[in-house]
Amino acid sequence: MDMLSLLGIHRPEEGQYLSFGPYLVSSRQNHMSAVQFRWSKSHDPDATHHAHCQYVNRCISHDPGTSATTPPSASSLDKNFEWTSKDDGSLLPCCASNVPYSPDLLDNPELIAGKHSTMLSFPSYITSIIDYVKPSDLKKELNDKFRSKFPHIQLTLSKLRSLKREMCKIACGECGIDLLTVAQAYVFFEKLILKLLIHKHNRKLCAGACLMLSAKLNDIKGNEMRTLIEKLECGFRLSRKELLDFEFGVLVALEFSLHLPTWQIYPHYQRLLYES
């Protein structure tokens, strides 16, 4: 199943034409909406909020998180990340599109030791003692913690980190792409996870498509782009046709909101710099 199918969009049959005309709005109509909004704001202060909502709703790709200049607080994340049950027993976010994104929400850098650590507080500093534990036991414990916090996500923490390492290895180690492009791809990928669109069968395709979109957004093209696609094929063992098909589906799933605020990308970039 491709990304468009997960979004409820059916691909046309071979030779069939698909028109997106009904979903398009003329630029003149958008301009008139903006003019009406400014006029209502100056003449009727009470109608300002209503007019603004109408104008914003016309933009399908409007992302509240993108326009924010500061990251959401931890309390707002806990409040918004609520889940409800559907009739068939599956989990569905109460407001999936309104869940605020945070760089440390899924892959928390502090989640590395589990319960096998002891914190000691002294007058001038704080230190931690991490006990030795088998890697397999630690991996299981961290995955269980992740699953208890995100029972709806069909991806383990270890697999998420493994995919991100592979993305960095392909982009930076084999293609010479900068770390900022990789950090941006991480944000795209984690947003898809929060939308519950990632599962076992499409995780590599989505990771590769996110890396391609981030590369194109950073003006990587020509031979560099061809090299990246070839390395993604080999590294993730993917078909080029499937990878290119998923690219547009991922773009739709992200609501065409590829321009990200600095606070969403920078924590990933800092971690990549530290690890490199």
Secondary structure, DSSP 8 states (H G I E B T S, - for coil): --HHHHTT-----TT-----GGG---HHHHHHHHHHHHHHHHH-GGGHHHHHHHHHHT-TT--HHHH-SS---HHHHHHH--EEE-TTS-EEETTGGG----TTTSS-TTTTSTT-EEEEE-SS-EEEEE----HHHHHHHHHHHHHHH-TT-SS-HHHHHHHHHHHHIIIIIIT---HHHHHHHHHHHHHHHHTT---TTTHHHHHHHHHHHHHHHTT--THHHHHHHHHHHHHHT--HHHHHHHHHHHHHHTTT-----HHHHHHHHHHHHHH-
